[in-house]
């Protein structure tokens, strides 16, 4: 089991995630698989992060 540090810097998490899934790589991959036909309204990078980070939001009810 991984040890979780007491203080996690959100900027460090952001840097690691952007290094793993760089915007350039996401755009290139989206073009290769046919997601992007024309660059217009929906940015593939924004779509990716909304899809990835949005799954945990619905689990908590207020």
N, C-alpha and C positions, 0 to 999 in steps of 0.2 A: 504494500500500500504506500502511495506517495505521501510524503510529508508536506503539509500545507503551511507556508510561512504565515506569520502573524499579520504582516502588512503587505498587501499586494498592490503594486503600482499599476493603475489602469493603463497608463501610457506604455508601460512595458508589455502588457498583454496586447495592446493595439499594435505595437511594433512587431511582435512575434507573429501575430496573425497576418499582418500585411507582408511580412517576409515569406510566410508559408503560401499565401494566396495573393501575390502581387497584382495590382490592377492591370498591368500590362499582360500578365499571363492569363488573367480572367478574360480580358477582351480578345486576346488571340484564340483562346480555347473556345469562346462563344462563337467566334467567326468560323472556326474549323468545324464545329459540330452543327452549324447551320442555325444557331439561335438568332444570330444577327444577320439580317439581310440588308438593312439600311440603318444607319445611326440616326435615330430620331428621338422619340420620347423616353423610352425606357433604357437606361444605362445598364449593361449587363453586370457591372461591378455593384451598383446599388441593389439590383435585383438579387444578386447572390447573397449579399450581407443581410438583406431583409429576410430572405428565405431561411438562411442559416440561423440568425439570431432571433428570429421571431417565433420559433417553435416553443421555447420555454415560457413565453409570456402567458399563454392561455392556461397554464397549469394552476396558477394562483387566482382565486376568486376573491373579490372584495365585497 
